[in-house]
Amino acid sequence: MVLDTDRFLESVLDAIESQEAKLLVWGVVDGRISRTEIDEIIYPRVEQALEQGLEEFFDSEGVISELKSRGLLFETDADPYEGYRSRMAETVRLAFRLRQLFPNHDSVDGWQRAKTLVSDFRFTRRLRRYPIRNTTPEVLISDISGTENNLDQISVLKELLSDRANNYHLADFQVRALKRILESLRKGRSTGTLVSAGTGSGKTLAFYLPAITRVGELKLKQAQGVAWTKILALYPRTELLRDQFAEVYAESRRLDALLSSNNSKKIRIGALFGDTPESSLTFRNPKKHKWRRVSVGFVCGYMTCVQNSCDGELVWKNEDIDSKRERLFCSQCGYEIKEDEIAITRESLKKDPPDILFTTTEMLNQRLSDTATRHLFGLRPGAIRPPEMVLLDEVHTYSGNHGANVGYLLRRLSFLVRAPLTFVGLSATLQDGVSFF
């Protein structure tokens, strides 16, 4: 079997990091590996790689260049022969040397007198472990079709998994999460599922694939019925909420054609947190919102353009604000996010609840008692139906007193909606997920 390039580079990086760890565990963050040491690590592996059929690299120079281009290796000086650090070692060094600045540090060398943010640290290195992705969308759909008799669900799942990368595969944990969550929804009783995998391994998709599948299925059956919040996505911090919002919006757009052919409305998402403006009138007073003003309108504070390789700013134009039309335009490519795809203001959220609502645990705690907004969380008399799923991202952060408070909050929500809820937690670091969750 021919050696894969990524696996080869990973083996080189592991060897470099193993050598760096000898100093890092003792708190020495300014160490570096010389060019001679790098060559001693790389050359034997290049020879082994050539024997296994990998002919991309013939010397250490090519390997170093590739690692640098991928941001995995850094030079410590302008002279490339002075030394190197891996991304791991450089990250630890920067974190340890980081300083906090205050107004009394405004002189040229003020930062040198400031205190470091990190007083001490413990370092442990573990080998990388990545989930094996060996299930094609076709195999997954065939497997689901063999156990289900729900044509709407199958058609939605097919649409979500189509037009992906040529070599697109799902990991085993994503497949198991999909099956378990869909089965829990079918049984109609409260359940809990914890998805635990490394950062960047696809935990978010493991939840949102079955979640959006379920929303699409309900939209096909509901057609043009009254809107209600089907998925409640809870985040401990607004930064995490912002990261996921654009991704879920993009995934939801995969179902537009299917839903349109069935005369069903698009999947609509919304966010309720500190940066969500009350209404279009809010923008008349700069002190009442946090959106940045530009010449043609205001820049959305929690989402950028979802078009490939764009990442431009999304703007709510002045004329749309004046006419109370909630749509956004990309300032770079002109991409339009329509008002039937996203809810921008709290007024819009309350009037027409989104299918998927992003919020924080603190906001949920505040608004469960608010008669104007509690219907967004499935509480009667304002809600026609309760949500079916509750996502808890970074669930390991709910520990100590804060975790106890969140636990009471979720029990309170369960009691008030008086309906089965499927809870799904995501975490990369939980040791004993079952007892914790």
Contacts in CASP RR format, 6 or more apart in sequence:
PFRMAT RR
TARGET T0000
AUTHOR 0000-0000-0000
METHOD contacts of the structure
MODEL  1
MVLDTDRFLESVLDAIESQEAKLLVWGVVDGRISRTEIDEIIYPRVEQAL
EQGLEEFFDSEGVISELKSRGLLFETDADPYEGYRSRMAETVRLAFRLRQ
LFPNHDSVDGWQRAKTLVSDFRFTRRLRRYPIRNTTPEVLISDISGTENN
LDQISVLKELLSDRANNYHLADFQVRALKRILESLRKGRSTGTLVSAGTG
SGKTLAFYLPAITRVGELKLKQAQGVAWTKILALYPRTELLRDQFAEVYA
ESRRLDALLSSNNSKKIRIGALFGDTPESSLTFRNPKKHKWRRVSVGFVC
GYMTCVQNSCDGELVWKNEDIDSKRERLFCSQCGYEIKEDEIAITRESLK
KDPPDILFTTTEMLNQRLSDTATRHLFGLRPGAIRPPEMVLLDEVHTYSG
NHGANVGYLLRRLSFLVRAPLTFVGLSATLQDGVSFF
1 52 0 8 1.000
2 52 0 8 1.000
2 53 0 8 1.000
2 54 0 8 1.000
3 49 0 8 1.000
3 52 0 8 1.000
3 53 0 8 1.000
3 54 0 8 1.000
4 54 0 8 1.000
5 54 0 8 1.000
5 56 0 8 1.000
8 45 0 8 1.000
8 49 0 8 1.000
8 54 0 8 1.000
8 57 0 8 1.000
9 63 0 8 1.000
9 66 0 8 1.000
9 67 0 8 1.000
9 70 0 8 1.000
9 72 0 8 1.000
10 128 0 8 1.000
11 45 0 8 1.000
12 41 0 8 1.000
12 42 0 8 1.000
12 45 0 8 1.000
12 63 0 8 1.000
12 67 0 8 1.000
13 67 0 8 1.000
13 72 0 8 1.000
13 73 0 8 1.000
13 86 0 8 1.000
14 127 0 8 1.000
14 128 0 8 1.000
15 41 0 8 1.000
15 45 0 8 1.000
16 33 0 8 1.000
16 38 0 8 1.000
16 41 0 8 1.000
16 73 0 8 1.000
16 84 0 8 1.000
16 86 0 8 1.000
17 86 0 8 1.000
17 88 0 8 1.000
17 89 0 8 1.000
17 125 0 8 1.000
18 125 0 8 1.000
19 33 0 8 1.000
19 37 0 8 1.000
19 41 0 8 1.000
20 31 0 8 1.000
20 33 0 8 1.000
20 85 0 8 1.000
20 86 0 8 1.000
20 88 0 8 1.000
20 89 0 8 1.000
21 123 0 8 1.000
21 125 0 8 1.000
23 29 0 8 1.000
23 31 0 8 1.000
24 89 0 8 1.000
24 92 0 8 1.000
24 123 0 8 1.000
24 125 0 8 1.000
25 123 0 8 1.000
25 124 0 8 1.000
25 125 0 8 1.000
27 96 0 8 1.000
27 121 0 8 1.000
27 123 0 8 1.000
29 89 0 8 1.000
29 92 0 8 1.000
29 93 0 8 1.000
29 96 0 8 1.000
29 97 0 8 1.000
30 93 0 8 1.000
31 85 0 8 1.000
31 89 0 8 1.000
32 76 0 8 1.000
32 82 0 8 1.000
32 83 0 8 1.000
32 84 0 8 1.000
32 85 0 8 1.000
33 83 0 8 1.000
33 84 0 8 1.000
33 85 0 8 1.000
34 81 0 8 1.000
34 82 0 8 1.000
34 83 0 8 1.000
34 84 0 8 1.000
35 80 0 8 1.000
35 81 0 8 1.000
35 82 0 8 1.000
35 83 0 8 1.000
35 84 0 8 1.000
38 60 0 8 1.000
38 64 0 8 1.000
38 83 0 8 1.000
38 84 0 8 1.000
39 60 0 8 1.000
42 60 0 8 1.000
42 63 0 8 1.000
42 64 0 8 1.000
43 59 0 8 1.000
43 60 0 8 1.000
46 57 0 8 1.000
46 58 0 8 1.000
46 59 0 8 1.000
46 60 0 8 1.000
46 63 0 8 1.000
49 57 0 8 1.000
50 58 0 8 1.000
57 63 0 8 1.000
57 66 0 8 1.000
64 73 0 8 1.000
64 84 0 8 1.000
67 73 0 8 1.000
68 74 0 8 1.000
68 75 0 8 1.000
71 87 0 8 1.000
72 86 0 8 1.000
72 87 0 8 1.000
73 84 0 8 1.000
73 85 0 8 1.000
73 86 0 8 1.000
73 87 0 8 1.000
74 84 0 8 1.000
74 85 0 8 1.000
74 86 0 8 1.000
74 87 0 8 1.000
74 90 0 8 1.000
75 82 0 8 1.000
75 83 0 8 1.000
75 84 0 8 1.000
76 82 0 8 1.000
76 83 0 8 1.000
76 84 0 8 1.000
76 85 0 8 1.000
77 83 0 8 1.000
85 93 0 8 1.000
88 125 0 8 1.000
92 121 0 8 1.000
92 123 0 8 1.000
95 117 0 8 1.000
95 118 0 8 1.000
95 121 0 8 1.000
96 116 0 8 1.000
96 118 0 8 1.000
96 121 0 8 1.000
97 116 0 8 1.000
98 116 0 8 1.000
98 117 0 8 1.000
98 118 0 8 1.000
99 111 0 8 1.000
99 114 0 8 1.000
99 115 0 8 1.000
99 116 0 8 1.000
99 117 0 8 1.000
100 114 0 8 1.000
100 115 0 8 1.000
100 116 0 8 1.000
100 117 0 8 1.000
101 110 0 8 1.000
101 111 0 8 1.000
101 114 0 8 1.000
102 114 0 8 1.000
105 111 0 8 1.000
105 113 0 8 1.000
105 114 0 8 1.000
129 198 0 8 1.000
130 201 0 8 1.000
131 171 0 8 1.000
131 172 0 8 1.000
131 173 0 8 1.000
131 174 0 8 1.000
131 197 0 8 1.000
131 201 0 8 1.000
131 202 0 8 1.000
132 171 0 8 1.000
132 172 0 8 1.000
133 169 0 8 1.000
133 170 0 8 1.000
133 171 0 8 1.000
134 169 0 8 1.000
134 171 0 8 1.000
134 172 0 8 1.000
135 169 0 8 1.000
135 170 0 8 1.000
135 171 0 8 1.000
135 172 0 8 1.000
135 174 0 8 1.000
135 175 0 8 1.000
136 168 0 8 1.000
136 169 0 8 1.000
136 170 0 8 1.000
137 158 0 8 1.000
137 161 0 8 1.000
137 162 0 8 1.000
137 164 0 8 1.000
137 168 0 8 1.000
137 170 0 8 1.000
140 157 0 8 1.000
140 161 0 8 1.000
140 170 0 8 1.000
140 175 0 8 1.000
140 178 0 8 1.000
141 154 0 8 1.000
141 157 0 8 1.000
141 158 0 8 1.000
141 161 0 8 1.000
143 175 0 8 1.000
144 153 0 8 1.000
144 154 0 8 1.000
144 157 0 8 1.000
144 178 0 8 1.000
144 179 0 8 1.000
144 182 0 8 1.000
145 154 0 8 1.000
147 179 0 8 1.000
148 154 0 8 1.000
148 182 0 8 1.000
150 217 0 8 1.000
152 216 0 8 1.000
152 217 0 8 1.000
152 220 0 8 1.000
152 221 0 8 1.000
153 182 0 8 1.000
153 213 0 8 1.000
153 214 0 8 1.000
153 217 0 8 1.000
155 220 0 8 1.000
155 258 0 8 1.000
156 212 0 8 1.000
156 213 0 8 1.000
156 216 0 8 1.000
156 217 0 8 1.000
156 220 0 8 1.000
156 255 0 8 1.000
156 258 0 8 1.000
157 209 0 8 1.000
157 213 0 8 1.000
159 254 0 8 1.000
159 255 0 8 1.000
159 257 0 8 1.000
159 258 0 8 1.000
160 209 0 8 1.000
160 212 0 8 1.000
160 213 0 8 1.000
160 251 0 8 1.000
160 254 0 8 1.000
160 255 0 8 1.000
161 168 0 8 1.000
162 254 0 8 1.000
163 254 0 8 1.000
171 197 0 8 1.000
171 201 0 8 1.000
171 202 0 8 1.000
173 195 0 8 1.000
173 197 0 8 1.000
173 201 0 8 1.000
173 206 0 8 1.000
174 202 0 8 1.000
174 205 0 8 1.000
174 206 0 8 1.000
174 209 0 8 1.000
177 193 0 8 1.000
177 195 0 8 1.000
177 206 0 8 1.000
177 207 0 8 1.000
177 210 0 8 1.000
177 424 0 8 1.000
178 206 0 8 1.000
178 209 0 8 1.000
178 210 0 8 1.000
178 213 0 8 1.000
180 193 0 8 1.000
181 193 0 8 1.000
181 207 0 8 1.000
181 210 0 8 1.000
181 211 0 8 1.000
181 389 0 8 1.000
181 422 0 8 1.000
181 424 0 8 1.000
182 210 0 8 1.000
182 213 0 8 1.000
182 214 0 8 1.000
184 191 0 8 1.000
184 192 0 8 1.000
184 193 0 8 1.000
184 422 0 8 1.000
185 210 0 8 1.000
185 214 0 8 1.000
185 388 0 8 1.000
185 389 0 8 1.000
185 422 0 8 1.000
188 420 0 8 1.000
189 420 0 8 1.000
190 414 0 8 1.000
190 420 0 8 1.000
190 421 0 8 1.000
190 422 0 8 1.000
190 423 0 8 1.000
191 420 0 8 1.000
191 422 0 8 1.000
191 423 0 8 1.000
192 422 0 8 1.000
192 423 0 8 1.000
192 424 0 8 1.000
192 425 0 8 1.000
192 437 0 8 1.000
193 422 0 8 1.000
193 423 0 8 1.000
193 424 0 8 1.000
193 425 0 8 1.000
194 395 0 8 1.000
194 424 0 8 1.000
194 425 0 8 1.000
194 426 0 8 1.000
194 427 0 8 1.000
194 430 0 8 1.000
194 433 0 8 1.000
194 434 0 8 1.000
194 437 0 8 1.000
195 203 0 8 1.000
195 206 0 8 1.000
195 207 0 8 1.000
195 424 0 8 1.000
195 425 0 8 1.000
195 426 0 8 1.000
195 427 0 8 1.000
196 203 0 8 1.000
196 426 0 8 1.000
196 427 0 8 1.000
196 428 0 8 1.000
196 430 0 8 1.000
196 433 0 8 1.000
197 203 0 8 1.000
197 206 0 8 1.000
197 428 0 8 1.000
198 428 0 8 1.000
199 428 0 8 1.000
201 428 0 8 1.000
203 426 0 8 1.000
203 427 0 8 1.000
203 428 0 8 1.000
204 244 0 8 1.000
204 247 0 8 1.000
204 393 0 8 1.000
204 426 0 8 1.000
206 426 0 8 1.000
207 391 0 8 1.000
207 424 0 8 1.000
207 425 0 8 1.000
207 426 0 8 1.000
208 247 0 8 1.000
208 248 0 8 1.000
208 251 0 8 1.000
211 231 0 8 1.000
211 356 0 8 1.000
211 389 0 8 1.000
211 391 0 8 1.000
211 424 0 8 1.000
212 248 0 8 1.000
212 251 0 8 1.000
212 252 0 8 1.000
212 255 0 8 1.000
212 267 0 8 1.000
212 356 0 8 1.000
214 230 0 8 1.000
214 231 0 8 1.000
214 388 0 8 1.000
214 389 0 8 1.000
215 230 0 8 1.000
215 231 0 8 1.000
215 252 0 8 1.000
215 267 0 8 1.000
215 355 0 8 1.000
215 356 0 8 1.000
216 255 0 8 1.000
216 259 0 8 1.000
216 267 0 8 1.000
218 230 0 8 1.000
219 255 0 8 1.000
219 259 0 8 1.000
219 264 0 8 1.000
219 265 0 8 1.000
219 267 0 8 1.000
219 355 0 8 1.000
220 258 0 8 1.000
220 259 0 8 1.000
220 262 0 8 1.000
220 264 0 8 1.000
222 264 0 8 1.000
223 262 0 8 1.000
223 263 0 8 1.000
223 264 0 8 1.000
224 263 0 8 1.000
224 264 0 8 1.000
224 265 0 8 1.000
226 384 0 8 1.000
227 265 0 8 1.000
227 268 0 8 1.000
227 352 0 8 1.000
227 353 0 8 1.000
227 354 0 8 1.000
227 355 0 8 1.000
228 353 0 8 1.000
228 378 0 8 1.000
228 383 0 8 1.000
228 384 0 8 1.000
228 385 0 8 1.000
228 387 0 8 1.000
229 353 0 8 1.000
229 354 0 8 1.000
229 355 0 8 1.000
229 356 0 8 1.000
229 357 0 8 1.000
229 376 0 8 1.000
229 377 0 8 1.000
229 378 0 8 1.000
229 383 0 8 1.000
229 387 0 8 1.000
230 355 0 8 1.000
230 356 0 8 1.000
230 387 0 8 1.000
230 388 0 8 1.000
230 389 0 8 1.000
231 355 0 8 1.000
231 356 0 8 1.000
231 357 0 8 1.000
231 387 0 8 1.000
231 388 0 8 1.000
231 389 0 8 1.000
231 390 0 8 1.000
231 391 0 8 1.000
232 357 0 8 1.000
232 359 0 8 1.000
232 364 0 8 1.000
232 377 0 8 1.000
232 387 0 8 1.000
232 389 0 8 1.000
232 390 0 8 1.000
232 391 0 8 1.000
233 241 0 8 1.000
233 244 0 8 1.000
233 248 0 8 1.000
233 356 0 8 1.000
233 357 0 8 1.000
233 358 0 8 1.000
233 359 0 8 1.000
233 390 0 8 1.000
233 391 0 8 1.000
233 393 0 8 1.000
234 359 0 8 1.000
234 360 0 8 1.000
234 361 0 8 1.000
234 364 0 8 1.000
234 390 0 8 1.000
234 391 0 8 1.000
234 392 0 8 1.000
234 393 0 8 1.000
235 241 0 8 1.000
235 244 0 8 1.000
235 358 0 8 1.000
235 359 0 8 1.000
235 360 0 8 1.000
235 361 0 8 1.000
235 393 0 8 1.000
235 394 0 8 1.000
236 360 0 8 1.000
236 361 0 8 1.000
236 393 0 8 1.000
236 394 0 8 1.000
236 397 0 8 1.000
236 398 0 8 1.000
237 360 0 8 1.000
237 394 0 8 1.000
238 273 0 8 1.000
238 274 0 8 1.000
238 275 0 8 1.000
238 302 0 8 1.000
238 360 0 8 1.000
240 393 0 8 1.000
240 394 0 8 1.000
241 271 0 8 1.000
241 273 0 8 1.000
241 302 0 8 1.000
241 358 0 8 1.000
241 359 0 8 1.000
241 360 0 8 1.000
242 301 0 8 1.000
242 302 0 8 1.000
242 303 0 8 1.000
244 358 0 8 1.000
244 393 0 8 1.000
245 269 0 8 1.000
245 270 0 8 1.000
245 271 0 8 1.000
245 302 0 8 1.000
245 303 0 8 1.000
245 358 0 8 1.000
246 303 0 8 1.000
246 304 0 8 1.000
246 306 0 8 1.000
248 269 0 8 1.000
248 356 0 8 1.000
248 358 0 8 1.000
249 269 0 8 1.000
249 303 0 8 1.000
249 306 0 8 1.000
249 337 0 8 1.000
249 341 0 8 1.000
249 342 0 8 1.000
250 306 0 8 1.000
252 266 0 8 1.000
252 267 0 8 1.000
252 269 0 8 1.000
252 341 0 8 1.000
252 356 0 8 1.000
253 266 0 8 1.000
253 306 0 8 1.000
253 341 0 8 1.000
255 266 0 8 1.000
255 267 0 8 1.000
256 266 0 8 1.000
259 265 0 8 1.000
259 266 0 8 1.000
259 267 0 8 1.000
260 266 0 8 1.000
265 340 0 8 1.000
266 340 0 8 1.000
266 341 0 8 1.000
267 341 0 8 1.000
267 355 0 8 1.000
267 356 0 8 1.000
268 340 0 8 1.000
268 341 0 8 1.000
268 342 0 8 1.000
268 343 0 8 1.000
268 352 0 8 1.000
268 354 0 8 1.000
268 355 0 8 1.000
268 356 0 8 1.000
269 341 0 8 1.000
269 342 0 8 1.000
269 343 0 8 1.000
269 354 0 8 1.000
269 355 0 8 1.000
269 356 0 8 1.000
269 357 0 8 1.000
269 358 0 8 1.000
270 342 0 8 1.000
270 343 0 8 1.000
270 349 0 8 1.000
270 354 0 8 1.000
270 356 0 8 1.000
270 357 0 8 1.000
270 358 0 8 1.000
271 302 0 8 1.000
271 343 0 8 1.000
271 357 0 8 1.000
271 358 0 8 1.000
271 359 0 8 1.000
272 346 0 8 1.000
272 349 0 8 1.000
272 357 0 8 1.000
272 358 0 8 1.000
272 359 0 8 1.000
272 363 0 8 1.000
272 367 0 8 1.000
272 373 0 8 1.000
272 376 0 8 1.000
273 302 0 8 1.000
273 358 0 8 1.000
273 359 0 8 1.000
273 360 0 8 1.000
273 363 0 8 1.000
274 290 0 8 1.000
274 363 0 8 1.000
275 289 0 8 1.000
275 290 0 8 1.000
275 291 0 8 1.000
275 301 0 8 1.000
275 302 0 8 1.000
276 344 0 8 1.000
276 345 0 8 1.000
276 346 0 8 1.000
276 349 0 8 1.000
277 283 0 8 1.000
277 288 0 8 1.000
277 289 0 8 1.000
277 291 0 8 1.000
277 344 0 8 1.000
277 345 0 8 1.000
277 346 0 8 1.000
278 288 0 8 1.000
278 345 0 8 1.000
278 346 0 8 1.000
278 347 0 8 1.000
279 324 0 8 1.000
279 345 0 8 1.000
279 346 0 8 1.000
279 347 0 8 1.000
280 321 0 8 1.000
280 322 0 8 1.000
280 324 0 8 1.000
280 326 0 8 1.000
280 345 0 8 1.000
280 347 0 8 1.000
282 288 0 8 1.000
282 289 0 8 1.000
282 345 0 8 1.000
283 289 0 8 1.000
283 291 0 8 1.000
283 298 0 8 1.000
283 316 0 8 1.000
283 321 0 8 1.000
286 293 0 8 1.000
289 298 0 8 1.000
290 301 0 8 1.000
291 298 0 8 1.000
291 299 0 8 1.000
291 300 0 8 1.000
291 301 0 8 1.000
291 316 0 8 1.000
292 298 0 8 1.000
292 299 0 8 1.000
292 301 0 8 1.000
293 299 0 8 1.000
294 313 0 8 1.000
294 315 0 8 1.000
294 331 0 8 1.000
296 315 0 8 1.000
296 317 0 8 1.000
296 318 0 8 1.000
296 331 0 8 1.000
297 315 0 8 1.000
297 316 0 8 1.000
297 317 0 8 1.000
297 318 0 8 1.000
297 321 0 8 1.000
298 315 0 8 1.000
298 316 0 8 1.000
298 321 0 8 1.000
299 313 0 8 1.000
299 314 0 8 1.000
299 315 0 8 1.000
299 331 0 8 1.000
300 313 0 8 1.000
300 314 0 8 1.000
300 315 0 8 1.000
300 316 0 8 1.000
300 328 0 8 1.000
300 344 0 8 1.000
303 314 0 8 1.000
303 328 0 8 1.000
304 311 0 8 1.000
304 312 0 8 1.000
304 313 0 8 1.000
304 314 0 8 1.000
305 311 0 8 1.000
305 312 0 8 1.000
305 313 0 8 1.000
305 314 0 8 1.000
305 330 0 8 1.000
305 332 0 8 1.000
305 333 0 8 1.000
305 335 0 8 1.000
306 335 0 8 1.000
307 330 0 8 1.000
307 333 0 8 1.000
307 335 0 8 1.000
310 330 0 8 1.000
310 332 0 8 1.000
310 333 0 8 1.000
310 335 0 8 1.000
312 330 0 8 1.000
312 331 0 8 1.000
312 332 0 8 1.000
312 333 0 8 1.000
313 330 0 8 1.000
313 331 0 8 1.000
313 332 0 8 1.000
314 328 0 8 1.000
314 329 0 8 1.000
314 330 0 8 1.000
314 331 0 8 1.000
314 337 0 8 1.000
315 328 0 8 1.000
315 329 0 8 1.000
315 330 0 8 1.000
315 331 0 8 1.000
316 326 0 8 1.000
316 327 0 8 1.000
316 328 0 8 1.000
316 344 0 8 1.000
317 329 0 8 1.000
320 326 0 8 1.000
320 327 0 8 1.000
325 339 0 8 1.000
326 339 0 8 1.000
326 342 0 8 1.000
326 343 0 8 1.000
326 344 0 8 1.000
326 345 0 8 1.000
326 348 0 8 1.000
327 336 0 8 1.000
327 337 0 8 1.000
327 338 0 8 1.000
327 339 0 8 1.000
328 336 0 8 1.000
328 337 0 8 1.000
328 342 0 8 1.000
328 344 0 8 1.000
329 335 0 8 1.000
329 336 0 8 1.000
329 337 0 8 1.000
330 336 0 8 1.000
339 348 0 8 1.000
342 354 0 8 1.000
343 349 0 8 1.000
343 352 0 8 1.000
343 354 0 8 1.000
346 373 0 8 1.000
349 357 0 8 1.000
349 373 0 8 1.000
349 376 0 8 1.000
350 372 0 8 1.000
350 373 0 8 1.000
350 375 0 8 1.000
350 376 0 8 1.000
353 375 0 8 1.000
353 376 0 8 1.000
353 383 0 8 1.000
357 376 0 8 1.000
357 377 0 8 1.000
357 387 0 8 1.000
359 367 0 8 1.000
361 398 0 8 1.000
361 406 0 8 1.000
361 409 0 8 1.000
364 377 0 8 1.000
364 409 0 8 1.000
364 413 0 8 1.000
365 405 0 8 1.000
365 409 0 8 1.000
367 373 0 8 1.000
367 374 0 8 1.000
367 376 0 8 1.000
367 377 0 8 1.000
368 374 0 8 1.000
368 377 0 8 1.000
368 379 0 8 1.000
368 409 0 8 1.000
368 412 0 8 1.000
368 413 0 8 1.000
368 416 0 8 1.000
374 382 0 8 1.000
374 383 0 8 1.000
375 381 0 8 1.000
375 382 0 8 1.000
375 383 0 8 1.000
376 383 0 8 1.000
377 383 0 8 1.000
377 387 0 8 1.000
377 413 0 8 1.000
377 416 0 8 1.000
377 417 0 8 1.000
378 385 0 8 1.000
378 386 0 8 1.000
378 387 0 8 1.000
378 417 0 8 1.000
379 386 0 8 1.000
379 416 0 8 1.000
379 417 0 8 1.000
386 417 0 8 1.000
386 418 0 8 1.000
386 419 0 8 1.000
386 421 0 8 1.000
387 417 0 8 1.000
387 421 0 8 1.000
388 420 0 8 1.000
388 421 0 8 1.000
388 422 0 8 1.000
389 421 0 8 1.000
389 422 0 8 1.000
389 423 0 8 1.000
389 424 0 8 1.000
390 410 0 8 1.000
390 413 0 8 1.000
390 421 0 8 1.000
390 422 0 8 1.000
390 423 0 8 1.000
390 424 0 8 1.000
391 424 0 8 1.000
391 425 0 8 1.000
391 426 0 8 1.000
392 398 0 8 1.000
392 423 0 8 1.000
392 424 0 8 1.000
392 425 0 8 1.000
392 426 0 8 1.000
393 425 0 8 1.000
393 426 0 8 1.000
394 426 0 8 1.000
394 427 0 8 1.000
395 425 0 8 1.000
395 426 0 8 1.000
395 427 0 8 1.000
395 430 0 8 1.000
395 436 0 8 1.000
395 437 0 8 1.000
396 427 0 8 1.000
396 428 0 8 1.000
396 429 0 8 1.000
396 430 0 8 1.000
396 436 0 8 1.000
398 406 0 8 1.000
398 407 0 8 1.000
410 423 0 8 1.000
413 421 0 8 1.000
414 421 0 8 1.000
423 437 0 8 1.000
425 437 0 8 1.000
427 433 0 8 1.000
430 436 0 8 1.000
430 437 0 8 1.000
END
